[in-house]
Amino acid sequence: MEEYSRTLNILGSIAMGIVGFQICRKVLPWIYVNVLGPKLFGSSVNLSKMGEWAVITGSTDGIGKAYARELARKGMKLVLISRSLEKLNTVAKEIGDEFGVETRVIDVDFTGGLDIYKKIREGTTGLDVGVLVNNVGISYNHPEYFLDLYEADPKFLHNLVAANIHSVTHMTALFMPGMVTKRKGVIINLSSTSGVIPNPLLSVYSGTKAFVNKFSDDLYTEYKAYGILIQSVQPGFVATNMSKIRKPSWFAPSPETYVKSALATLGFATQTAGYLPHALLQLVIHFTEAVFGEQFARNEVLKNISATRKRARRRLEKEQ
């Protein structure tokens, strides 16, 4: 009996050692990437040495505009790309006057056809582009079941895929060759926390963002030998027009607060929530999946998003 007890103690110690090792292997890197590294050291990447110019899509508002401002603050010249020429000119003048950098604007609708990329190519010919921020994207007006969404507006789903996926792949194809030639460059692709957690009733949007994560990860593996850093950024709620959150908070920061935090992770993480509270949200959901099962976590998320859908539909009915 004593020998049996000793054997159990040994096996228990081994099991605890394995669990402890796995926790250290997962948790310590997470703490370094999300807390210690960015907070203590900041980004190790000198963006201004990647090239003279930064190209930012969806740059007239929200996160895109915040990236443009931070890159201008670092002395980079900017190519701002968005749909509204009037807004582009306003933002270009605002940033140019404040930071004393050269700016160019290109007005295109990313839900359009492939001809828009010819216009972008022509508008950036000869520029030394060192940083590309693929930020442009669209989302649902409110959570909705896939078939109801499709029945209401099939073209919207086409536009969503065009803006969220085609823009990332085609813009990358435009500017990566120059980065490969000079063997340096940074590509920042805006994904979403919805791409890495359960997100029913936003299935097409979250699917496009999951694509951005996978595309970025594998593309980085392909081209890291050429000195190109590719990062997928996965914000949660940020106080922007897209999220319809007007007042910033600790959990839903302003675009400026979010982007400063996200840029600090460059060089530490190729996949990042970009902001500690959003990283904690991802961690809690993944922990819930591990402990209680994936289906439990999905059902809980579905309950919360269904409540949001009901509130949105009631609001729309009152407006009609």
N, C-alpha and C positions, 0 to 999 in steps of 0.2 A: 504493500500500500504506500509506504514511504517512497519507494522508487517511482511508483506511478505519479505521486504528487510532485516529485522532483521533475519528472518529464513534463508534466503539465506546466510547471513554473517556467521551464526552459522554453517550451513552445509559446507560452504567453509572452515571455520576454522578447522572443523573436518577432512575434506578431506586433507587439507594441513598438519594437524597433523599426519594423517595416512601415507602420502607420506614421511614426515620427519622422522617418526619412521622407515619406511621401508628402507630409505636411511641410517640412522644410523645403523640399524640392519645388513645391507649388507656391507656398505662402511667402517665403523669403524673397524670391524673384519678384513677386507681385508687389511687395512692400517697396522694394528698391525701385521698380519701374514707375509705380504710381505715387510714391511718397518721397523717399529719400533722395533718389537721383535728381528728379526735376526740382525739388525744393532746395537741396543743398548746392547743386552744381549748375542747374539750368541746362539748356540745350548745348550739346557739344558741337553742333553743326553751325559753321559760319556761312549763313545763307548768301551774304553779299559776295562771297568768293566763288559761288557756283556760276555766276554770270551776271551781266548788267541788268537784265530784265526779268521780271516776274509776270506771269500770265495768270489771271484769276477769272474764272467764270462765275456768273451769278453774283457780280461784285457791286451792285448798287444798293444792297441792303443786307442786314443781318450778319451772318458769319462770314460771307464772302467779302463784304465791305470791311469788316474787322480784320480779316487777313490782309487785305490791301493796305490798310492803315499801318499795320505792324510791319509789313515788308517795306513800306515807304519809310517808316521810322528807322529801319536798318539801312536806308540809303539806296534801295533798289528802285529802278525805273519800272513803271507799271503799264501793262496792257490790260485794260478793264473790258470785259466782255459780258454783255447782258442784252436784254430785249429792247429796252427803252433808251433811245438815243438821248432824249432830254435828261433822264436821270443819270445816264452815263456821263454826260458833259458836266452836270452839276457836281457829281462825286469826284470826277477827275480834277476839276478846278479846286474844289475844297481840299483834296489831298495834296495836289500840286502846290497850292499856296501855303499850306501848313508845313509841309516837309521839304519843300524846295526840290522836288524830283520831277523828272519828265514823265508825262502820262500820255497814253494813246487809248482811244476807245474804238470798239468794234461792236456794232449793234446787229445781233442775230437772234433768232428764235430757235432754241435748241429742240423744240418739238417739230421743227421743219425737216426737210430732206437733206441729203448729203451735200448739196450745193453750198450749204452754210460753211462747211469746212474748207472749201475752196476760197471763200471770202476771208476766212481767218488766216489761211496760209498766205494769201496775198497781202494781208494787212500786217503780217509779222515777218515777212521776208527780210533776211539780213540781220535780224536781231539776235543778240547773244542771250538766249533764254536759259536761265539757270534754275528757275523755280516755276513749277506749274501747280496751281491749286484748282483741282476739279471740284468745284463747290455747287454748281448749278443743279437744281433738282426740284421736283414737285411732289406733293403728297395728297392724300385724301382731304376733302373738306371736313369730313368727320368719319369715324369708323363705320364700316358697312360690310355686309356679306357680299362675297365676290359676285354671285349671280345677279344680285340686286344692282350692284355697281355697274356691271357689264350691260345689263338691260337699260339702265338709265342713260349711259353714255359710253358706248364701245370705243369711241375715239379717244376718250380720256385715258383709257388704259394704254393705248398706243402712244399717246403723248408722254405718259408717265415713264414708260420703258425707254422712249427716245431720249428724254431729258436725263434720266437717272443712270442709264446703262450706255446707250450709244455715245453720249457726250464724253463719258470717261474713256471709253476705248478709242474713239476717233481723236480726241484731243491728245491723248497719250501717244498715239501713232504719229501725230503731227510733230510733236516736240521732243520725243525721246531720241530720234536719230541724231540730232545735234548734241544731246547729252552723251550719247554713246561715242561720238567722234572725239569729243574733248575729255571723255572719261570722268565726268562729274555732273551732278545735277540732283535736284530734289523734286519728287512728285508727291503731292499731298491729295489724297482722294477722300472726300467727305462721304462717309458711310453713315451709320446710325446705330444706336444701341438696339433698335428694333431688328437689326440684321443679325444679332447674336443672342437674342432672347425670344421666347414665344411671343408672337404678336398677331393673334387671330383678329379678324375684321379689318386688318391692314395688310392682308396677305401679299398683295402685289407690290406694295411699297416696301415692305420688309424683305420680300424676295429680291427686289432690285438692290437693296442695301447689302444683303448677304452676298450677292454677286460681286459687289465692290470689294468686300472683304477678301473673298477668295481670289479674285483677279489680282488684287494688290499683293497678296501674300505670295502667290506663285510667280508673278511678274518680278517681284523683288529677288526671288531665288534665281530666276533666269539672268538678271542683269546686275546683281550686286558686284560681280567681278569687274564691271565697267565703272565702278565708283558711283553708281546711281542709288540713292536712297528713296524708297517708295514706302509711304506710310498711309495706312487706312485709319481714319479718325472716326470714332463712333459716339457722337454726342447723344445725350439724353435730351431732356427738355431744356431749351434755351429761349430766352425772352425775345422772340422774333415774330415777324408777321406770319410766317409759316405755322408756327406753333400756336399762334393766337394768344400767347402769354404777354401781357402788357407790362407787368411790373416784375423786375428782376428779383430773385431771392437766392438764398444759399443753394437751393436745389435746382433752380432754373435761373442761371446767371445771365447777365448781359452778354451779348456777343463779344464785346471787348474783353471782359473777364475770362470768358471761355477760351478765346483764341490765344490770349497770353499764356494760359495754362497749357493748352494743347501744344503750342510751339515749344514749350519747355521740355516736352517729352521727345522731341526729335533727337535721334541718336541713342535713346534709351529703349524705345518701343517702335516696332513697325505696325503693330495693331494696338490701338489705345482708345479708351473712352475719352481721354484728353482732359478730364476734370475729375478730381477725386470723388465727389459725391456720385457722379455717374458711374465711376468704376465700382464704388461700393454697391450701387444698385445691381449692376451686373453680377457682382460677387454673391449678393444675397439670393438672387434668383437661381444662379447655378448651384449654390449650396442647397436651396430648397429642392431643386431637381435631384441632387445627389442623395439627400436624406429621405425625402418623401416620395420620390419618383417623378419622372418627367410629366406624366399625365396629370398628376396633382397640381404641379406648377402651371401647366397649360390651362387647366380648368379654372384656377384662381385668377390668372391673367384674363381669361375670357369673361369671367364675372365682372371684373373691373371695367374692361373695355366695353362690354355690353351696356353697362350703366351709363358710360359716356355717350354711347350711340343713342340710347333712349332720350337722354337730355338734349342732345343735338337735334333729334327728330322732332321733339316737342317744341323746341325753339323755332325750327323751320315752319312747323304747322301754324304757330302763332303769327309768324311774319307774312304768311300767305293770305 
